[in-house]
Amino acid sequence: MSYSITAIATKVLPGNIQQLVEGAVNGLSVKIVESTILAANKAIDFSFECDKFDEVKNKLKLVKIPDVDLEVLENGPARKNKKLVVFDMDSTLIYQEVIELIAAQAGVEDEVARITNLAMNGEIDFKESLRRRVALLKGIPSADLWGKLKPQLKITKGARELCATLKKNGCIMAVCSGGFLPLAEYIKEELHLDYAFANQLKTEVVDGKEVLSGQPEGEIVDGYKKRAVLEMLAEKHQIDLAYTVAIGDGANDLLMMASAGLGIAWNAKPKVQLEADCRLNTDSLRDVLYIFGYRDEDI
């Protein structure tokens, strides 16, 4: 099996990047046999031979080269030929946390944000955190809630190019979010994804007006549900899990990342960066394509 170390810069790769990589794997009997420029001054692939792949992978997770992410990957048909990608939404496909946008209408965004951070760092159970946050939304008018929020959503830089490239190559894509379904459906349409899964909110009528009841409706989309969605879609489309990818930033994405052939932590919480297969801390989701082995001319 051939392997690669892929270096992806936040801005510009240092001129001595090969020496830095060789120094990082010193003592692990790694022999770099070829280098391939994926993007000039931005991303480079170092093919290597080694019988200690897991050791190389674990060691490089702890290596810090300023403004450079190092990915350790197997070079095989599954690397570039992705057949299913499942994305988190909040702070992944979009910059915001949608529940905080809703909370701002009731002046409770600070408390909601505090609970969100606890959940994303894995400090409290996601289901419990969602119930606590949704309870704070009780009484917010819901008649035109989603219509007001959609124009506020800011799609992450590079997401459109990433999704267009994957779509062109026949990849099935889904957004699976701990946020809310009307907005997940909107993002699905904007990025031409195939599926959207997310939470729903109960409403009630108070004094003749429809408002949020402060309770979620139906099954909560937590980490277990995200994993189940990835596995369900793989089975539905008869896709080997080796050809699947999960991309997210929070602790509730870890289970689907572990189940997928490749898990990518996108500007993620520290716990997630340590546990995911790959970590990417750049400003563009387009850079995910370098992890898959794409060159600029392929995009």
Secondary structure as the mmCIF struct_conf table of DSSP 4:
data_model
#
loop_
_struct_conf.conf_type_id
_struct_conf.id
_struct_conf.beg_label_comp_id
_struct_conf.beg_label_asym_id
_struct_conf.beg_label_seq_id
_struct_conf.end_label_comp_id
_struct_conf.end_label_asym_id
_struct_conf.end_label_seq_id
STRN STRN1 SER A 2 ALA A 9
BEND BEND1 THR A 10 LYS A 11
TURN_TY1_P TURN_TY1_P1 GLY A 15 ASN A 16
HELX_RH_AL_P HELX_RH_AL_P1 ILE A 17 ALA A 24
TURN_TY1_P TURN_TY1_P2 VAL A 25 GLY A 27
BEND BEND2 LEU A 28 LEU A 28
STRN STRN2 LYS A 31 ALA A 39
TURN_TY1_P TURN_TY1_P3 ALA A 40 LYS A 42
STRN STRN3 ALA A 43 GLU A 49
BEND BEND3 ASP A 51 ASP A 51
HELX_RH_AL_P HELX_RH_AL_P2 PHE A 53 LYS A 61
BEND BEND4 LEU A 62 LEU A 62
STRN STRN4 ILE A 65 ILE A 65
TURN_TY1_P TURN_TY1_P4 PRO A 66 ASP A 67
STRN STRN5 VAL A 68 ASN A 75
BEND BEND5 GLY A 76 GLY A 76
HELX_RH_AL_P HELX_RH_AL_P3 PRO A 77 LYS A 80
STRN STRN6 LEU A 84 PHE A 87
TURN_TY1_P TURN_TY1_P5 MET A 89 MET A 89
STRN STRN7 ASP A 90 ASP A 90
TURN_TY1_P TURN_TY1_P6 SER A 91 LEU A 93
STRN STRN8 ILE A 94 ILE A 94
BEND BEND6 TYR A 95 GLN A 96
HELX_RH_AL_P HELX_RH_AL_P4 VAL A 98 ALA A 104
TURN_TY1_P TURN_TY1_P7 GLN A 105 GLY A 107
HELX_RH_AL_P HELX_RH_AL_P5 GLU A 109 MET A 120
TURN_TY1_P TURN_TY1_P8 ASN A 121 GLY A 122
BEND BEND7 GLU A 123 ILE A 124
HELX_RH_AL_P HELX_RH_AL_P6 PHE A 126 ALA A 135
TURN_TY1_P TURN_TY1_P9 LEU A 136 GLY A 139
STRN STRN9 PRO A 141 PRO A 141
TURN_TY1_P TURN_TY1_P10 ALA A 143 ASP A 144
HELX_RH_AL_P HELX_RH_AL_P7 LEU A 145 LEU A 149
HELX_RH_3T_P HELX_RH_3T_P1 LYS A 150 GLN A 152
STRN STRN10 ILE A 155 ILE A 155
HELX_LH_PP_P HELX_LH_PP_P1 THR A 156 THR A 156
TURN_TY1_P TURN_TY1_P11 LYS A 157 GLY A 158
HELX_RH_AL_P HELX_RH_AL_P8 ALA A 159 LYS A 168
TURN_TY1_P TURN_TY1_P12 ASN A 169 GLY A 170
STRN STRN11 ILE A 172 PHE A 180
HELX_RH_AL_P HELX_RH_AL_P9 LEU A 181 LEU A 191
TURN_TY1_P TURN_TY1_P13 HIS A 192 HIS A 192
BEND BEND8 ASP A 194 ASP A 194
STRN STRN12 TYR A 195 VAL A 206
TURN_TY1_P TURN_TY1_P14 ASP A 207 GLY A 208
STRN STRN13 LYS A 209 GLU A 217
BEND BEND9 GLY A 218 GLU A 219
HELX_RH_AL_P HELX_RH_AL_P10 GLY A 223 LYS A 236
TURN_TY1_P TURN_TY1_P15 HIS A 237 GLN A 238
HELX_RH_3T_P HELX_RH_3T_P2 LEU A 241 TYR A 243
STRN STRN14 THR A 244 GLY A 248
BEND BEND10 ASP A 249 GLY A 250
HELX_RH_3T_P HELX_RH_3T_P3 ALA A 251 ASP A 253
HELX_RH_AL_P HELX_RH_AL_P11 LEU A 254 SER A 259
BEND BEND11 ALA A 260 GLY A 261
STRN STRN15 LEU A 262 TRP A 266
BEND BEND12 ASN A 267 ASN A 267
HELX_RH_AL_P HELX_RH_AL_P12 PRO A 270 GLU A 275
BEND BEND13 ALA A 276 ASP A 277
STRN STRN16 CYS A 278 LEU A 280
BEND BEND14 THR A 282 ASP A 283
HELX_RH_3T_P HELX_RH_3T_P4 LEU A 285 ASP A 287
HELX_RH_AL_P HELX_RH_AL_P13 VAL A 288 ILE A 291
TURN_TY1_P TURN_TY1_P16 PHE A 292 GLY A 293
HELX_RH_3T_P HELX_RH_3T_P5 ASP A 296 ASP A 298
#
